[in-house]
Amino acid sequence: MTVTIYHNPRCSKSRETLKLLESRGVSPTVVEYLKTPPTAAELQDILAKLGYGPRQLMRTKEEEYKQGGLDATNLSDADLIAAMVSTPKLIERPIVLANGKAAVGRPPESVLDIL
């Protein structure tokens, strides 16, 4: 089984999720998404697997969200995805991909459902 985690080592939930995976014997591919952001196509795939719209995967309390006017209702999904690609800090974390599914590790235990 291939498992990938979009990880931010400075985030406690991300660290907890990675530790939980490792405690279950899973050695995931770790993508530090702030250094290597997902592409628009990768984000579209993740959103489809989550069953989310782009705004559901965004950290709406970040200053960049407010400053970028990303709360505007006239923005398209493509606009929001482009904002996450250019400013990956806006992406909720951690995201785990496994078995053709995705889960956000909030709480960390929620990723166990896709393993």
RASULRA-V619923 format. One line per field, one symbol per residue. ss: DSSP state (~ for helix, > for strand, _ for the rest). psi: psi as a letter, one per 30 degrees, with the letter a starting at -180 (. if undefined). burial: b if it has 16 or more other ideal C-beta (glycine too) atoms within 10 Angstrom, else e. Layout:
ss = ???
psi = ???
burial = ???
//
This chain:
ss = __>>>>>____~~~~~~~~~~~~_____>>>>_______~~~~~~~~~~~___~~~~>____~~~~~_________~~~~~~~~~~_~~~>___>>>>__>>>>___~~~~~~~_
psi = kkkkkjkjffkeeeeeeeeeeefggkilkkjjffeiklleeeeeeeeeefglleffgkjffkefeeefgffkfgkleeeeeeeeefifffkkllkkkkhgllkkhjleffffff.
burial = eebebbbbeeeebbbbbbebbeeeebebebbebbeebbeeebbeebbebbeeebeebbeeeeeebeebebeeeebeeeebbebbbebbebbbbbbbbbeeebbbbbebeebbeee
//
